[in-house]
Each structure stands twice: as structure tokens, then as C-alpha cells.
Amino acid sequence: MSEFVQKKRGRPRKEVARRNRVQCKMTDEEYEMLHYLCEKNDKTITAVLLDSVKISYNLETRGKVKV
């Protein structure tokens, strides 16, 4: 191996990797509503929030609810 060629290290990146991070502050009441939805649907906080974004986007752009 040439001295200028380096070995690749680590895990290969996915094509559809989630590289963007979002944080938000919420009141206790909003957090309780989110926690209720997580328990009711047996989903993580991330899954509930992503579903909410998809539903809102589809309503805005297509007028349809599709998860």
C-alpha cells in the first residue's frame, strides 16, 4: 500500500442516513400529551414526532392523511 493511500475506517454511511438533529422545548402539559401518544401507540418519541410531521406535511400538500 502506498504511503498516500489510507485505509477506510469505521462503518460505511447509509444512503438515507438521518444526519439532522432537532431539539425543542415544551411545557409539562405538552410533554404529557406526547408521552400519552407514545404509550397509546406503543411508539418512541421520535416515531410519534416523525409521524406527526408526515401527517401535517401530507395534509398541507395533498389534503390526505397517510402515515
N, C-alpha and C positions, 0 to 999 in steps of 0.2 A: 504494500500500500504506500502510495506517495505521501510525502510529509505534508502536502497541502490538502489532501482529502481526509475529511473527518468522518468517523462512524456516526450514523444516526443513533440517537439515544431516545429512550422513552417510548411511550405508546403513540402509535400513529393517530393523527387527528381524524375525526369523523367528518364527512362531507356536510352533514347537517348538525353541527355542534352548537350547543347553546352557550354562546360566549358573553351574552349581555346580562347584566345583573341589575335588578330593580329593587329599591327599598322604599317603604312608605311608613308613615306614622299613622296610627289610628287610635280612636278613643277606645275606652274599655267596652263600650256598647258595640262598636263596630267589630272589635276583636271577638266578642262573644257571638255575634252573628256569624262571623267567619268560622269560628270553632264549631258552632251548631251545624253549619253546612258540611263541614268536614266529617263530623260524626254521623250525620244523617246519610250521607252519600258514601261513607267509608273511603274517603279520598284524602290525600295530603293537602296541605295549604297551597302548595304550588299547583297541584292539579285543579283545585277549585278555582284559583285565580286565573289560570290559563283557560279553563272552560268559560269563565265569565268574560274574558277578553274575546274569545272566539264568538260567543253568543252576541255580544254587543256589536262586534265588527260585522257579523252576518246580518243583523238587524239593520244596521246603518247602510250597508252596501247592497243588500239583496232583499231585505224585508222578510227574511226567513230565519227560523231558529234551527240551526244544525250544529250539533256538537261533534 
